[in-house]
Amino acid sequence: SLLYKGQVDTIPVDIVLWTVGTSSSPIVRSLPLKQNQRGQLTISPTLQVIDHPEIFALGDLADCHDATGQQVPNTAQSAYQQADYTAWNIWASLTERPLLPFRYQHLGEMMTLGTDNATLTGLGWQLDGPAAHLFRRLAYLYRLPTLDHQLKVGFNWIARPLLDLLSGK
């Protein structure tokens, strides 16, 4: 729902695409840790904060370069991949094993383009239209953390259009 000049408008959507820049949290900016000009923590390829190897950072608050020195984009996709490396590296640091440098793998992009339309690209192929919409939903469903989440969301995706149809929406 949108509130504008005292009026509330509801726009039914499948997903909201937020297309603004990100900035670091004031809390992160206030930390006495090395940061770049945007206030992101400067980290090593093993996702450890520079000058503080006991601290790991990932996602939007980290200025990440992968094992080859390439800048890693600040996207959910890269943060999701960084999470696995961070978990491994914390375990490795506690068990005196070698840490793994982060290796980002761009898997492509998926974007909804309306109620039953989407586009996706990646891994050498492109798909558009209703088939892309279905694949995108299945990809997100697969990424949900538990079977319970997957079942609830999947059921909602099936039930909502049926309920809307029955109610005349």
N, C-alpha and C positions, 0 to 999 in steps of 0.2 A: 504494500500500500504506500501511496505517496501523499504527503501532507504538504499542500501548497496554498498559501493565502487563506488558511482556515478551512480549505476544502480537502476531503480525503477521496482519492481516486484509487481503485484497486485494479491492477492490470494483471491478469493471470499469465504467468510465465512458467517455463520449464526450468530455466536457469537465468541468473542475473550475471552478466559479464561486466566486471568492474574494470574499467579501462583508464585508471589514473596511475600516476607514479606512486612508488612506495617511499617512505622515509623511515628512518630508524626511530625507535621509541626513545622518548626523553630519558627513560631509565637506562637504556643501553648507552646512550650518549654520555650519561653521567658516570659511567664506570671508568675506573682508572686503567683502562686497557687500550692497546694500540688500535686505532681506527682509521678508516679512510676518510676522504672529504665528505662522504655522505653519512658518516656516523656508523658505518658497518664495522664490525670487529674484523681485524686483519688476522687471517688464519693461515696455517700451513696446509699443504696438500693432504695431510692426515687429519685435517679438520680441528687441529688444536690451535688455540689462541696464541699468537706470537708472544713470546716472553713468558707465557703461562701454559706450559704443556699439560698441566693438570686440568685445564678447562677446555672443553670441546664446544664448538659452535657450528650451527648449520642453519640453512634456510635464509630468509630475508635479512636477518641481522648479521650475516657473515659475508665478507668479501672473499669469495672462494675462487681459487685457481686450481684446476685439476692436476693430475700427476705430470701432464705434459706442459703445464704452465698456461694453459688456455683459461680465459675467464669463463666461469660457469654462470649461466643465466639465473636470475632470481625468480624461479618459477616453482610451482607446486611439484612439477615433475622432477626437478633437480633436488628439491628438499626431500622428496620421498626417497630418492636414491641415496642421498646423503645420510638419511636415518639409518639405513642398513650398515653403512660404513662406520658411522658414529658408534652404533651399538657394538659392532665388532671391535673397534679400536678401544673403546672403554674396557671391554673384556680383555683384550690383548694387553693393555697397559696394566691391568690388575694381575694378570697371570704371567707377566714378563715375557710376552711373545711379541714378535714384530708387528708393528702397525701397518695397515694398508693405506697407500695413497689413494685418494678418491679418483675414480675414473667415471666421468659423466658419459652417459649414452643417450643421445637425443632419440627419443622414440617416436617423435612426430607431434602433431597438433590435432586436437578435436574441438569443434565448436558447433553449438546448436545454432540453427538459422531460422527458428520458428517452431511451431507446435510439433510437426513431424518431419523436420528437415534438419540436416546437419552436413558438415563437411569434415573430413579427416584426411590427413596426409601423414605418411611416415613409413619407414622401413622399405622405401622404394615403391610405394603405391599410394593411390588417391581414390577416395570414395566420396560420393555426394548423394544427397537425397534421403529418402526414407530408409534405405539400407544402412547408410552412414549413421542415421539417427539411432537405429536399433543397435548397431555395433558400439556406438558411443555409450549408450546406456548399459550394455553388457559389460563394457570395459570398466565403467564406474562401479557397477554392481560387484564385479570381481574384486575390486580394490577395497571394498568395505571390510572392516576388521574382523567381523564374526559372522557365522552363519545366521545368527538371529537377526543382525542388521540386514544381511542380504535378503532374507525372507520377508522382513517387514517392508523394506523399500521396494522389492520386486512385487509384492502383493499390492502395495499402494499404486505402483505404476500400472498394474493391470486393472485394479478396482476403480481408480479415479475416473478414467474415461467412461467406464460402464455406468458408474453412478451419475456422472454428468449427462450421459445419454438418457438415462431413465428419468432424471429430474427435469429434462428439457433445456439444459444449459447449452 
